[in-house]
């Protein structure tokens, strides 16, 4: 965002009682943070995690991402629990990073944006000179890099053609700044998944919505595009990888199923062999061994919000579960280039994300990183209790159950104040993970955190996911109403001290819940949330509009526009009389800053109490530690004042 636009934007804000700036933060009506809050929170603010990027080309170490300063940067780790050698030092956080496997190119490709604007650019980092050079045009979204098997080419997704559509490009390392446009079909979000064994074909996936995806084979030489799944199917079919002979493809699909199932597609016969139909949960991802035989693969099943790791023998399509891992979230599966090792990131509610390896022969687990948690005793971090509560409707003659995770202080005596934490998406899912901020709320403030997966959440089948689409949008808000009733009936909780908290679409759910249940909610925290669906769809970045319309409805249709306006929080803001804290990034391309500011303005016009925090160097979420620290301190003060002490007007 340019300085001029930012000045104009600020001039549109109604006059606040108190406005100040701290660094890149603009604070309105937010009191100074007491020293005791900062002191108590200090340890919880000084935790970190590690993300796995790639194995080094020789396999003797890893490229990882972690934070020692203000932002996540790349580091090299040479051996298990070895020192983390930082190699990038940007003010902005880095994103993906993938090494070139060619011997005469000692370096890797990575992406990075500016100020959270999500216009990720592709860079080449030379390990010999330790210098980076930008390869993309500096103006478009460029992401999801995919190296060819021979390492000489890379494919990626970019909006550089018109800054609206996600197209597919291929570049060659001999002239990496030049790229060949391969797919400019528009209509969805196009990504590459895997090169065929001899690099003459590419698997492409076209994501049309959270519930619909098509897969294709692209012939690199002829540019002929062949759809794999039936053109008449409105299902998810996500092709992910080839077998060693290049005549079969592994994919995830919910065709004829409730859950995403791992299948093998025969290119010649066009028959589909269902592999994991006995696992009645979503399969989230599959990764193939990097050796030429591709005889092994690993995949993750999402079982009621927790990850389960499986090893697949691609010669027989038989799989076994790795059952000696802690219960948590597993991601970033990456096979060693030459050894029988699988690397992955494991995150639990008591341990931050760290990198481990599994020896595929001995089944031994070895830890590669040990991230710090501020000297805290992680054993006291709250563990989730999975519950379900009755909603308002029935399915197959029975009351529909809504799953939720409850985090409570150990040995706490009720009734406990409650923070309802609502995930974004909406096609997302709360999955228990490490959160030092949540641990502070529970351990230090004695607040019970309840995270529901209301209808529309992923992870519980496609029928459940579709229950809030279009004109059914408010049905998920009704699920929050039923959760409030469940809390009222449970003596463990204080029905008079309930707050709502959420980011992005979860921010909309916060605002809508405050509109609908104002008399039951003491206060709310809205992080970059949608306040008006019509203005949101008009102002979100062009490359996002069509995908969002498929989920929320097309505001260009008069009837849908009327409905979206009717349910928007700005339309009904007069119903909100309890305190609200709104948090936003100035460069947010997803939920524009105008969504938060119009909500702040209408609350003030109604003489309501609202705190407002704006970060000038952030986008959709606060990714810089200094900003994030101040945001959390302010949230804690807000909850202390309006949830615990009950200073409501």
N, C-alpha and C positions, 0 to 999 in steps of 0.2 A: 504494500500500500504506500503510495507516495505521500510526502509530507503535506502537500496541498489538500489531497483528499482527506487526510487524517484531521487537518484543521477544520475543514468543512464538516466532517463527521462530528467533531466535538461541539461545533457551534449549534448542532441540531439537538443537543441534549438539554433538557430543561434545567434551569438553575438549581443546583443542589445546595443543601444547607452547609456542607463542608466538602471541599475538594482539595486533594493534595496528590503529589507525585513522589514516588519512591523508586528510584532507578527507572525501569521501563514500565512500572505499574502506575496506573491512574486509579485513585481510590476516592469514592464518593460516599460520604456519610458513614465511613468505617472508622471507629475509634482507634487510637493507638493501641498496639498489642502490649498487654502487661508483661513485665519481665518474667513473672512466675510461669506464664504459659510458655514462653520461649525456652525457659530453663527446663521445664518438664518435658517439652517436646524434643529437645535437642538430640537426645540419643535416637529417638524414633526417626528423626530426619536424616540420620547418618547411616543409613543402610544402603546397600547396593546389590546388584545382581549381575549375571554374566549371560550373554547371548552367543551362541555358536554361529559363526558365519561359514567357515569352510576349513577343510584340512589344507595344510601347506602342500604344494605339488609333490614333494618327496615324502609326504606323510609324516615327517618328523616335526610335528607341532601343529598348532591350530591358529587360525585367525578368529579372534573373538571380539565382542563389543561389550564395553563396560564403562562406568563413569568413576573417575577420580577427582575431577573438577566440577564444572557446572553442567557439562553435557556428556552424553555417551560418545566414546571415541573407539577407534580400532586399536587392538593390542595383539601381540604375538605371545603365545604360551608354548614353550618347547617340550614340556613333559608334564605328567600328572602333578598337580599342585605346585607347578613351577611359577616363577615370577611372571607378572604381567607386564610386558614391555610395550609401552604406548608408542604408537607410530604416527597417529594423526592428532592434531591439536587445534581443532577448529572451534570458533565460538558457537557454531551451530552443530546440533547432533548429526552424526552420520546414520545411514540406514543400512541397506543390504551391501554385502561385499563378497565377491567370488573370484577365486584365483584362476588365472590362465594355466592350463596344464602343459603348454608347449615349453620345451626346455630353453628355447632361445628368447622367451619373453618372461622375465622375472618380475611379475607384478600381478595386480588384480584390478577388477572393475568395481566401482562402488557408486552409491547414489547419496545425494545430500540436497536439501532445500534451503531456503532462506526465511528465517522468521516464522516458520510454521506454515508458509503459504502452500506447501505440498506440491510445488512445481519442482519435483525432484530432477536433478541433472545427473548425467552419467560422467564419471571421472575415471581416468586411468592412473593408478598409483604405481610408480616404478620403485621396486624394492632396492635397486642398485643406487639410484640417486636420492631416494626418499622424497621425491617430488610428485605432485599430482597435477594432472592436466584435464580440463573439462573438454569432453568430446561432443556433448549435445549442444543445442542452440541457445540454452539459457532462458528460454521463454515458455517451454511446454512441460507437460508431465512426462517423465521418462522413468520406467521402472520394470521390475520383473525380468532381469537379465537371465539369459539361458545360453550357456556355452555349448557349442557343438562338441561331438565326441573327440574329434581331432584337435580341438582347441583353437582352430584358426579363425572361427567365426562366432559371432554371438547375436542372438535374436533378442528383441525387447519390445515392450509395449510403449507407445508414445502418442501424444495428441498434437504433434508438431504440424500436421497437415492443416488443421483448421482450429486448433485449440478447443475442440468440442468432442470429436470422436476418438476413441481408442483404437489405433491401427497397429499393425505388426510390421516391424522393420528388421532387416538383417545388415550387420556391418562386418567388415573383415579387418583383422588386426593390421594388415599391411597398409590400410588407409582408414583408420577407425572413425574419423570424423565424417566420412561419407557413409550413407546408409541407403539401402534399397527398400523402397516401400513395397511390401508384399500383400498386405490386406488393408483395404480401405472401404470395407463394407458398411461402416456405421452400425446403427441398430445394436447397441450393446457394448459390452466391455470385453475386448479380445485380448487373450494372453496365450503365450506359448507354454507347452508343458514338457515335451521331450523330443529330441532328435532321434531319427531312426538309426540303427546300428551303423549304417554306411553314410549317414548324414545327407541322404538325398531327399528325406521327407521330414516334416515337422507335424507334431500333434498341436492343434490349436483348440482353444475352448472359447466359446462365445457365451458370456454370462448376460442373460437378459433380465433376470431378477434373482431374488434370493431363492426362488423356488423353480426357476427354469434356466437350464444351460444346455447348449448344443456343442458337440465335438466334431472336429474335422481333421482330415489329413491333407496337408499342403505339399504338393510336389514342388521342390525348390527350383528345379530347372524350368518346368513348364508353367508354374504358377497355377496349376489346376487345383481347385479346392473341392474335396469330396466329403460330404457329410457322413458321419458314422451312424448316428442314431436316426430313427425314423423322423422325417420332416414333419409329420403330422402329430407327433407326441409333444405335449406340453409338460415335460418332466425335466429332472436334472440328469444329465449324462455328461460326466466330467472325465474325459480320458486323461490318463496320467503318465503312462509309460509303455515302451515296447518290450517284447521279449527279445532274446538274443538273435533269433532268426528273422525278426522283422515281419513276421506274418500274424502276430497276435498282439493285442493291446489290452492293458489293464485299465479299468475305469471304475468310477463310483457312480452308481445310479439308484434312483428310487422308483424306476419304472416297474410298475406292478407291485411295489413294496411301500411300506410306510417309512422305512429308514434307508439312508444311503448305504448301499451294499456293494462290496467289492466283486467285480465280475471280470471275466476274460472274454474279449471279443475277437472272433476269428475273421480276419480280413477277407479270406477267400470264400468261406461258407456264409459269412455274416451272422453266424450263430453266437448267442451269448450264453456263457457258462457262469452261473451264480456260484460264487465261492464261499461267501460268508453269510448266507441266508439264515444260518442258525444263530447268528449274533443279532439279537433283536434290538440293536442300538446303531446309531450312526457310525460308519467308518469315516474318519476325518481325513486321513492322508495315507499315502503309501510312498515309500522310497526304495529304490533299487540299488543293489550292490554295484560298485563302479567297475568290477571286472568284466571282461568281455562275455563271459557265460551268463551273466545276470541270473545266476542260479538262486540267489537269495533276495528277499525283499523284507521290509519291515512296515507294519502299518499300525495305526492308532485307532482304537474304538473309544467312543465317548459314552461311557456307561454311567448314566444318571449324574452327569456332571464331572466325572473323574475319568482320567485317561487309563487305558489298558494297552500295553504294548504286546504285539504279536510278531513272530518271525514266520515268514512264508517261504516254503520251498517251491520255487516257480516251475520245477520239473514235474512236480506231482500236484501242485496247488493245495498241499496240506500245510496247515499252520499250527503253531503252538504258542501258548501265552507265556510271557516272561512274568512269573508270578512272585518274584522276590524283590520287587521294587516298592518303595514307600508309596502310599496312596497320594496322588496329586495330579498335576498337569505335566504332560510330556510333549515336547515339540522339537523342531529343528533336527529331525533324523538325518544323519549323514554317515554313510559308510566310508571306511578308510580306503584309500586308493589301492593298497596292495595287501593289507593284513585283514584278518577276520575280526574286525572291530566295528562296532556300531557306536557312534557318538550321538548324544542327545542332551537336551536341557530338561532338567527335572525341577519342578517348583511345587512346594507344598505350603500349607497355611503356617507352618512353623519353620520353613527354610526358604530363602529367596531362590530365584532361578540360578542354578549352577549346572556346569557341564560335567557329564559322566560318560564313560565308555562301557560297553558290554562286550566281553570276549565271547564270540559266537560259538567257540569250541568248549571252553571251560565254564561258561556262563558267569564268570567273575565280573563284578562291577568295580570300576575304578573311578575315583573322583579326580577331575582335572582342575577345577576352580573351587575356591572356598570363599564366598563373598562375605564381607563383614556386615554385622547387624548392630553396629553402634554399641557393642558390649552388653547388649540385652540378653537375657536368658530366654531363648526361643521356646523353651518348654512351657512357659507361661502364656504364650500366644494362644488366642482362642481357636478352638477347633470347631468345625461346623457340625451342626445337628440337622439332618435332613428330615423335614416334616412335610406334610401336605394338608391343605385346608379345603373346605367345601367352597365351590363357587356357586353361581346362581342358576346354572343350567345343567342339563343331563346329557350323558352320552351312553348309548345302548341301554337306556333305562335306569342308569345310575347317576348320582350327583357327580359332576365333573370335579376332579381333584386338581389343585394347583400346587406344584412343588415349590418349596422354598428352603433356603438354608438359614439357620439361626446361629448367631454367634453370641454367647453370653459370658459374663465374667465368671471365673471359677469361684465356687463357694459363695456366690452372691445371694443375698436375701432380697426377695422382691418386695414390692413391685418395682420393676426396672423400667426406666425411661427407654424409649424405642426409637431407633432410626431405621426407617424403611428405605433401603438402597435399591433403586430401580435401574436395571441395565439399559444400555442404548440399543441401537440397531435400526428398527425394533427386532430384526431377525438376528438376535444375538442370544446369549445365555449366560447367566451367572454360573461360573465354575469356580469352586473354592481355590484360592491362590494366596500367595504370601502378600500381606499388606500391613506394613508397619503403621500406617495411618489408622486402619481399622483396629489394629491391636491397641493403639492409644485410646481410641474411643471406648473400647470395651474395658481395658485394664485400668486406665487412669481416670476415666470419666464415669465408669459404671453403666455405660449405655449398651443395651442389647441391639445388635444390628441384625435385621431380617432382610434377606435378599430373595425376593420371589421371582420365579420364572413364569410370568403371566402368559396367557394365550398370545400367540405370535412369536414366542421364543423358539429357537432351534433346539434340537437335541431330543425332542419328544415325538417325532414323527411329522410327516408333511401335513397331515390333517390339522394337527395342533398349530403348526406354524402359519397356516392360512386363515386362522380364525379371526384375525384382526384386520384383514386387508380391506381397503376401500371403505365402503359404508359401515363396516363392522369395527371401525377404529376405536370407538368408545367402549367396546366390550372389554378391552384389556384394562381400561380405567375402572370398570365395574369390578374386575378381579381385585384391584387394590381396595375397593370398598368392602369386599368380603373379607379381605385380610384384616382390615380395621375391626370388623365384627369379631373375627377370631381372636384378635388381641384383647378386645373388650371382655371376652368370656374367659380369658386365661389369667388367673391370679398372679402368675409370675411377672406380668407386665403392668405398667401404669397407663391406663387408658387415657389419662389426662395429660400425658407427656409423650406425644408422638410427633416426630419430625419426618419429612420426606426429603430424599436426596437422590439426584441423578444427573447424568451428563448426556449431551446430545439428544437423541430421542428420549432418553431417560429424563432429560431436563423438561421436555414437553410433558412427560408423565407426571413429573413433580407439579408443574403448573396446573395441569388438568385435574390432578387429584386435589390441589388446593381449591380450585374452583368448585369441584363436586362435593368435597367433604370438609369444607372450611371449618365447620364447628367441631370436627374431630381431630384436626391437625393444629399443632402449636406453631410450627414454622417450617420453612422449606429452603433448600439450597439447590439452585438451578445452575448447572454448569453448561454454558453454550448450548442452551436448549431452544427448540423450535417454539415460537410464541404465536405464529400465524402461518398456517400451511400455505395459504395463497401467496403471501409475500416471500415465504421461504422458497417455494418452487420458482418464483419469478427471479429471485436473486442468488440462489445457489449457483455455483459455477456451471457453465454450459455443459461440460463433459459429465455432469452428474444428473442433469434434469430428467432425462428419459428413464433412467433406472429408478429414480425416486418416484416418478409418476406411476410406475407399475406397482409400487408398494402402497403409496398414499392415495392415489387417484389423480386424474388429469384435471388440473384447475382450469384448463381451457374449455372444458365442458361446463355449460351453465349450471346444470343440476349439481354436478360434483363441486363446482366452485361455491355454490350456495351452502352445501353441506359442510365443506371444509371451513368456510367462514363461521358457520354456526358453532362448530366444536372448538374453534381456536381460542386459546386462553386470552388473547387481547380483546376478543369480543365479550368475554365473560369476566373480565378482570374486576368488575365491581363486586363480585362475590368473594374476592380475596381480602380478608381483613387481618390475617395473621402475618407476622414479619417474614420477609423474603430476602434472600441473599442471591444476587445474580453475578455470575463470573463469566468472562468472555475473553477471547483472543482477538486482537484487531485484524489479524491477517487470515482469519478462518475462512477457507474456501467452501466448506461444507455447510455450516450454519453461519451465515454472515452476521457481522457485528450488529447490523440493524435489527436482527431478531431480538437480541437482548435489550438493546436501547429502547425499542418501542415498548417493551414490557416494563422496563424501569419507568419510562415516561407515564404510561397509563396508570401505574400504581401510584406515582406521585400526584397525578391529576386527581386521583381518588383519595388523596391525603393518607395513603398507606405508608407503612414503614418498609423501606427497601435499602439494602446495602448494595453497592455496585463496585466491582473490580474489573479493570480492563488492562490487559498486558499488550503493550505496543509491539513486542517482538515475539508474539506467540500466535499460533493458529488454533486448530481444533484440539485443544488440550495443552497443558503447561508442561513442556518437555525440558525446561531449564530449571536446575535445582534452586537457584535463588528465588525465582518466581513461584515455584511450587511450594517452597518453604513458607513464604509469606501468605500464600493462598491458604495453606492448611492451618496456619496460626490464626488467620482471620475466621475460618470456618469454626475452629474450636471456640474462639471467643463468642461467635454468633450463637452456637449451640449452648454455650454456658449461660449466655444472657437470656435466651428466649425459649430454650427447652428445659434446662435444669433449674435456673433461678426463677424462671417464669415472669420475666419483666415485660410481658406483653401489654400493649396499649389497650 
